[in-house]
Amino acid sequence: HLLTNLIFFTVLLGGVVSWQNIQKEELPDVTFDTVRVSSTYPGATAEEVEHFVTKEIEDAVEGLDGVYRVTSTSSQGSARINVELERDYPKRDEAIMEIRNAVSGVSLPEDVRDDPNVRVFETSKKAIIDVALIYTGAHLLTTEERQLLQQYAISLENQLVNLKEVHSVNRSGYFQEEIQIKVDPEKLIRYNIPLSQVRREVTNNHARQPVGHIEVKNEPKVTISAQLDTPEKLNELYIQAGFEGQAIPLKEIAEVVRDFDKGKEITKVNGHEAVMFNVVKNSSVGILESLDSVTEFIERFRENFLSDVPIDIVLLDDESIDVRNRLSIISLNGALGFVLILIMLFLFLNKRSGVWVAMGIPFTICLTLIGGLMMGYTINNTTLAGVIIVMGIVVDDAIVVAENIGRLRSRGVNSRDAAIDGTTQVFLPILASIVTTCVAFIPLFYMEGRHAAMNKFIPPIIF
């Protein structure tokens, strides 16, 4: 009895400790064997995207080692290519790196916005929250207000990525600072200066700082793909007027200002312009721990840096809310199921047998938690579903054993012999029951697809 009780309570204690230390997630830790490549080609038709972007990327990745299939979708202004890897390919990481290198080496049209985005979906590196830094003092920002907002945005981002619980931070709503040269078209005509000459002089003599562009009223914007000098130095740049005309300073024919390239999108939260950060957690840390760390940091940042400025932080899409709710619901359902099982046991078994059969449930759950922690599993929707399935199976077998022991006790057999003989007599039938149950779940190991990859975590929990 002493050894039995010691084992029982040791397992219960180990289960409690495991629950506190095991990671809590929404989904199991799964890396899908699909690499997604996306690219943006503004203003292009679906046919142009297919010819100049999609086909170029497809040709680059097809034939690479480990690539099983390449599918794509081309639409107006964007392309999406899915590269599927061979199942259980042993050099998976090398194959993904080769795909990245192949995509980065593709020659695409100049109008393609940024480099193609190559993404491998891993549930362990999941976006957990959106952090919006908003300027509360105005709805549409001046250049000075935008500069202030983005200064704090850079500070916030640099500190976020340094948190050990954070893997990466994806930024949106951040505008590239640039120098804009707003040329007066009437003065260009008066001094006989072509716009191309202004562009050439600026590029050749002052290519140093943020990317800029030249604007002429009612004309398309001309972008200079280089870094420009300061507005003060640009103002003093002399432009040759005509073939033999005098040199005219740039400030005579254009207004040179420092501003932001607002592009086609402005991010707003609660009606205010914002810079948004999509925070991706580290795979080695649970979602709840990651969220707690991020929210604590946000509160410190707000108190230390934002108390005297019209800037605030808004948290959006907090994934921990759903995880906590699901864990709460499943835990409540599990507890309710435990109570119902107790009621059924006490209705159909004697009190003593009912108690010991019922105690098998927390014992099994705690033993499962210990095993899950040792195997590197997490508490998530899938593993909890496996635990709930096991609860009913454990009770079924325990009832058979308890009833057989009770039958022997009613015949006058002492407790020790009744426990040994009662268990031995039904051992093979119970073993057969367990084996058939396990065999029924084995096909989950061989199913394919995203859902199958997650369901593979159920059989080990049941076994």
Backbone hydrogen bonds, N-H to C=O, Kabsch-Sander energy under -0.5 kcal/mol:
donor,donor_aa,acceptor,acceptor_aa,energy
5,N,1,H,-2.8
6,L,2,L,-2.3
7,I,3,L,-2.6
8,F,4,T,-2.5
9,F,5,N,-2.7
10,T,6,L,-2.0
11,V,7,I,-2.3
12,L,8,F,-2.0
13,L,9,F,-2.4
14,G,10,T,-2.7
15,G,11,V,-2.4
16,V,12,L,-2.0
17,V,13,L,-2.3
18,S,14,G,-2.5
19,W,15,G,-2.4
20,Q,16,V,-1.5
21,N,17,V,-1.4
22,I,18,S,-2.8
25,E,23,Q,-0.5
25,E,379,I,-3.0
30,V,28,P,-1.2
32,F,30,V,-0.6
32,F,121,F,-1.8
34,T,32,F,-1.2
35,V,83,V,-2.9
36,R,34,T,-0.5
36,R,119,R,-2.9
37,V,35,V,-0.5
37,V,81,I,-3.2
38,S,117,N,-2.3
39,S,79,A,-2.2
40,T,113,R,-0.6
41,Y,77,G,-2.6
44,A,41,Y,-1.7
49,V,45,T,-2.6
50,E,46,A,-2.4
51,H,47,E,-2.3
52,F,48,E,-2.9
53,V,49,V,-1.9
54,T,49,V,-2.5
55,K,50,E,-2.4
57,I,53,V,-2.2
58,E,54,T,-2.7
59,D,55,K,-2.6
60,A,56,E,-1.3
61,V,57,I,-1.7
62,E,58,E,-2.4
64,L,61,V,-1.7
67,V,64,L,-1.8
68,Y,66,G,-0.5
68,Y,84,E,-3.1
69,R,84,E,-1.6
71,T,82,N,-2.5
73,T,80,R,-2.7
75,S,78,S,-2.5
77,G,44,A,-1.1
78,S,75,S,-1.6
79,A,39,S,-2.5
80,R,73,T,-2.3
81,I,37,V,-3.3
82,N,71,T,-3.3
83,V,35,V,-3.2
83,V,81,I,-0.6
84,E,69,R,-3.2
84,E,82,N,-0.7
85,L,33,D,-2.7
86,E,66,G,-2.8
89,Y,86,E,-1.5
92,R,89,Y,-0.7
95,A,91,K,-2.2
96,I,92,R,-2.3
97,M,93,D,-2.1
98,E,94,E,-2.3
99,I,95,A,-2.1
100,R,96,I,-2.3
101,N,97,M,-2.5
102,A,98,E,-2.5
103,V,99,I,-2.5
104,S,100,R,-2.4
105,G,101,N,-1.2
106,V,103,V,-1.4
108,L,106,V,-0.7
112,V,109,P,-1.6
113,R,40,T,-1.9
114,D,112,V,-0.5
117,N,38,S,-3.1
118,V,116,P,-0.6
119,R,36,R,-2.8
119,R,117,N,-0.6
121,F,34,T,-0.7
121,F,119,R,-0.5
122,E,120,V,-0.5
123,T,30,V,-2.7
125,K,122,E,-1.1
126,K,124,S,-0.6
128,I,279,V,-2.7
129,I,279,V,-1.0
130,D,316,L,-3.1
131,V,129,I,-0.5
131,V,277,F,-3.1
132,A,130,D,-0.6
132,A,314,V,-3.1
133,L,131,V,-0.5
133,L,275,V,-2.7
134,I,132,A,-0.7
134,I,312,D,-2.5
135,Y,273,E,-1.9
136,T,134,I,-0.8
136,T,310,P,-2.0
137,G,310,P,-1.0
138,A,135,Y,-0.7
146,R,142,T,-2.6
147,Q,143,T,-2.3
148,L,144,E,-2.0
149,L,145,E,-2.4
150,Q,146,R,-2.5
151,Q,147,Q,-1.8
152,Y,148,L,-1.8
153,A,149,L,-1.8
154,I,150,Q,-2.3
155,S,151,Q,-1.8
156,L,152,Y,-2.6
157,E,153,A,-2.7
158,N,154,I,-2.5
159,Q,155,S,-1.7
160,L,156,L,-2.2
161,V,157,E,-2.4
162,N,158,N,-0.5
163,L,160,L,-1.7
166,V,163,L,-1.6
167,H,280,V,-2.7
168,S,280,V,-1.5
170,N,278,N,-2.6
171,R,169,V,-0.5
172,S,276,M,-2.5
175,F,173,G,-0.5
176,Q,261,D,-0.7
178,E,259,D,-3.1
179,I,210,P,-0.5
180,Q,178,E,-0.5
180,Q,257,V,-3.1
181,I,213,H,-2.3
182,K,180,Q,-0.7
182,K,255,E,-3.1
183,V,181,I,-1.0
183,V,215,E,-3.0
184,D,253,I,-3.0
188,L,184,D,-1.6
189,I,185,P,-1.8
190,R,186,E,-2.3
191,Y,187,K,-2.4
192,N,189,I,-0.7
193,I,188,L,-2.6
197,Q,194,P,-0.8
198,V,194,P,-1.3
199,R,195,L,-2.3
200,R,196,S,-2.4
201,E,197,Q,-2.6
202,V,198,V,-2.3
203,T,199,R,-2.6
204,N,200,R,-2.5
205,N,201,E,-1.7
206,H,202,V,-2.2
208,R,206,H,-1.2
209,Q,228,L,-1.8
212,G,224,I,-0.8
212,G,226,A,-0.6
213,H,179,I,-1.1
214,I,222,V,-3.8
215,E,181,I,-3.0
217,K,183,V,-0.9
219,E,216,V,-2.4
222,V,214,I,-3.0
223,T,221,K,-0.6
224,I,212,G,-2.2
225,S,223,T,-0.7
226,A,224,I,-2.1
228,L,209,Q,-1.1
228,L,210,P,-1.4
229,D,206,H,-1.5
234,L,230,T,-2.1
235,N,231,P,-2.2
236,E,232,E,-0.8
236,E,233,K,-0.5
237,L,234,L,-1.7
239,I,248,I,-3.4
241,A,246,Q,-1.6
242,G,192,N,-1.3
242,G,240,Q,-0.7
245,G,241,A,-1.3
248,I,239,I,-3.5
250,L,237,L,-2.9
251,K,235,N,-1.8
252,E,249,P,-2.0
253,I,249,P,-0.5
253,I,250,L,-1.3
254,A,250,L,-1.5
255,E,182,K,-2.5
256,V,254,A,-0.6
257,V,180,Q,-2.5
257,V,255,E,-0.6
259,D,178,E,-2.7
259,D,257,V,-0.6
261,D,176,Q,-2.6
262,K,260,F,-1.2
265,E,262,K,-0.7
269,V,272,H,-2.8
272,H,269,V,-1.7
274,A,267,T,-2.6
275,V,133,L,-2.1
276,M,172,S,-2.6
277,F,131,V,-2.4
278,N,170,N,-3.3
279,V,129,I,-2.6
279,V,277,F,-0.7
280,V,168,S,-2.8
281,K,126,K,-2.1
282,N,165,E,-2.6
285,V,282,N,-1.5
287,I,24,K,-1.4
288,L,24,K,-0.8
290,S,286,G,-2.4
291,L,287,I,-2.5
292,D,288,L,-2.3
293,S,289,E,-2.0
294,V,290,S,-2.4
295,T,291,L,-2.8
296,E,292,D,-2.0
297,F,293,S,-2.1
298,I,294,V,-2.6
299,E,295,T,-2.1
300,R,296,E,-1.9
301,F,297,F,-2.8
302,R,298,I,-2.6
303,E,299,E,-2.1
304,N,300,R,-2.5
305,F,301,F,-2.4
306,L,301,F,-0.7
306,L,302,R,-1.2
309,V,306,L,-0.7
311,I,309,V,-1.9
312,D,134,I,-2.3
314,V,132,A,-2.8
316,L,130,D,-3.1
319,E,128,I,-2.8
319,E,317,D,-0.9
321,I,318,D,-1.1
322,D,318,D,-0.6
323,V,319,E,-1.9
324,R,320,S,-3.1
325,N,321,I,-2.3
326,R,322,D,-2.8
327,L,323,V,-2.8
328,S,324,R,-2.4
329,I,325,N,-2.8
330,I,326,R,-3.0
331,S,327,L,-2.5
332,L,328,S,-2.6
333,N,329,I,-2.8
334,G,330,I,-2.7
335,A,331,S,-2.7
336,L,332,L,-2.7
337,G,333,N,-2.7
338,F,334,G,-2.2
339,V,335,A,-2.3
340,L,336,L,-2.5
341,I,337,G,-2.4
342,L,338,F,-2.2
343,I,339,V,-2.4
344,M,340,L,-2.5
345,L,341,I,-2.7
346,F,342,L,-2.6
347,L,343,I,-1.5
348,F,344,M,-1.8
349,L,345,L,-2.7
354,G,350,N,-2.6
355,V,351,K,-2.2
356,W,352,R,-2.0
357,V,353,S,-2.5
358,A,354,G,-2.3
359,M,355,V,-2.1
360,G,356,W,-0.6
360,G,357,V,-1.0
361,I,358,A,-1.6
363,F,359,M,-1.6
364,T,360,G,-2.3
365,I,361,I,-2.6
366,C,362,P,-2.6
367,L,363,F,-2.3
368,T,364,T,-2.3
369,L,365,I,-2.3
370,I,366,C,-2.2
371,G,367,L,-2.3
372,G,368,T,-2.9
373,L,369,L,-2.4
374,M,370,I,-2.1
375,M,371,G,-1.9
376,G,372,G,-0.5
376,G,373,L,-0.8
377,Y,372,G,-2.7
379,I,23,Q,-3.3
380,N,378,T,-0.7
381,N,26,E,-1.2
384,L,380,N,-2.4
385,A,381,N,-1.6
386,G,382,T,-1.8
387,V,383,T,-1.9
388,I,384,L,-2.2
389,I,385,A,-2.0
390,V,386,G,-2.0
391,M,387,V,-1.6
392,G,388,I,-1.0
393,I,389,I,-1.3
394,V,390,V,-3.0
395,V,391,M,-1.7
396,D,392,G,-1.9
397,D,393,I,-1.9
398,A,394,V,-2.3
399,I,395,V,-2.4
400,V,396,D,-1.5
401,V,397,D,-2.0
402,A,398,A,-2.9
403,E,399,I,-2.7
404,N,400,V,-1.9
405,I,401,V,-2.4
406,G,402,A,-2.5
407,R,403,E,-2.1
408,L,404,N,-1.9
409,R,405,I,-2.2
410,S,406,G,-2.0
411,R,407,R,-0.7
411,R,408,L,-0.7
412,G,409,R,-1.8
413,V,408,L,-1.9
418,A,414,N,-2.8
419,A,415,S,-2.3
420,I,416,R,-2.1
421,D,417,D,-3.1
422,G,418,A,-2.3
423,T,419,A,-1.5
424,T,420,I,-2.4
425,Q,421,D,-2.6
426,V,422,G,-0.9
427,F,424,T,-0.9
428,L,424,T,-0.5
430,I,426,V,-2.4
431,L,427,F,-2.9
432,A,428,L,-2.7
433,S,429,P,-2.2
434,I,430,I,-2.5
435,V,431,L,-2.8
436,T,432,A,-2.5
437,T,433,S,-1.8
438,C,434,I,-2.5
439,V,435,V,-2.9
440,A,436,T,-1.6
441,F,437,T,-0.7
441,F,438,C,-1.1
442,I,438,C,-0.7
442,I,439,V,-0.9
444,L,441,F,-1.4
445,F,442,I,-2.4
446,Y,443,P,-1.3
447,M,443,P,-0.5
447,M,444,L,-0.5
453,A,449,G,-1.8
454,M,450,R,-1.3
455,N,451,H,-2.3
456,K,452,A,-1.1
457,F,454,M,-1.4
458,I,455,N,-1.8
461,I,457,F,-0.9
462,I,458,I,-2.0
463,F,459,P,-3.0
